[in-house]
């Protein structure tokens, strides 16, 4: 023998549950994207060509201001 109970709140509860599942899915995807973006690192900029006399002079003067 089977007894089927139905109340007036079952459909409302199912609708609310579906809304929560959709919003939680959006939140999970959003957090995954943020984690992925935060883990991507930029390449280091290339080092200056110190064999070029002008570049060397610029950096020497920049880091050695006490020598004029």
C-alpha positions as CSV (number, residue, x, y, z in Angstrom):
1,X,0.0,0.0,0.0
2,X,1.3,3.4,-0.9
3,X,0.3,6.7,0.6
4,X,0.9,9.9,-1.4
5,X,1.2,13.1,0.5
6,X,1.1,16.4,-1.2
7,X,1.1,19.7,0.4
8,X,0.7,23.2,-0.9
9,X,4.4,24.0,-0.4
10,X,6.0,21.2,-2.4
11,X,6.0,23.2,-5.7
12,X,7.3,26.3,-4.0
13,X,10.1,24.3,-2.3
14,X,11.1,22.7,-5.7
15,X,11.1,26.1,-7.4
16,X,13.2,27.6,-4.6
17,X,15.6,24.6,-4.7
18,X,16.0,25.1,-8.5
19,X,16.8,28.8,-8.1
20,X,19.4,28.0,-5.4
21,X,21.0,25.4,-7.6
22,X,21.2,27.9,-10.5
23,X,22.7,30.6,-8.4
24,X,25.2,28.2,-6.8
25,X,26.3,27.0,-10.2
26,X,26.9,30.6,-11.3
27,X,28.9,31.3,-8.1
28,X,31.0,28.2,-8.6
29,X,31.8,29.1,-12.2
30,X,32.5,32.7,-11.2
31,X,35.0,31.6,-8.4
32,X,36.7,29.2,-10.8
33,X,37.2,31.9,-13.3
34,X,38.6,34.2,-10.6
35,X,41.0,31.5,-9.4
36,X,42.1,30.9,-13.0
37,X,42.8,34.6,-13.6
38,X,44.7,35.0,-10.4
39,X,47.0,32.0,-11.2
40,X,47.9,33.4,-14.6
41,X,51.3,35.2,-14.4
42,X,52.8,37.7,-16.7
43,X,56.1,37.1,-18.4
44,X,59.0,39.0,-16.9
45,X,60.0,42.0,-19.0
46,X,63.2,41.5,-21.0
47,X,66.4,42.7,-19.4
48,X,68.0,45.9,-20.8
49,X,70.8,45.5,-23.3
50,X,73.7,46.6,-21.2
51,X,76.2,46.3,-24.1
52,X,74.6,49.4,-25.6
53,X,76.5,52.4,-24.3
54,X,73.4,54.7,-24.0
55,X,71.5,52.1,-22.1
56,X,74.4,51.4,-19.8
57,X,74.9,55.2,-19.2
58,X,71.2,55.6,-18.4
59,X,71.1,52.8,-15.8
60,X,74.4,53.8,-14.3
61,X,73.2,57.3,-13.7
62,X,69.9,56.1,-12.4
63,X,71.4,53.8,-9.8
64,X,74.5,55.9,-9.0
65,X,73.2,59.4,-8.4
66,X,76.1,60.2,-6.0
67,X,78.6,59.8,-8.9
68,X,78.3,62.8,-11.2
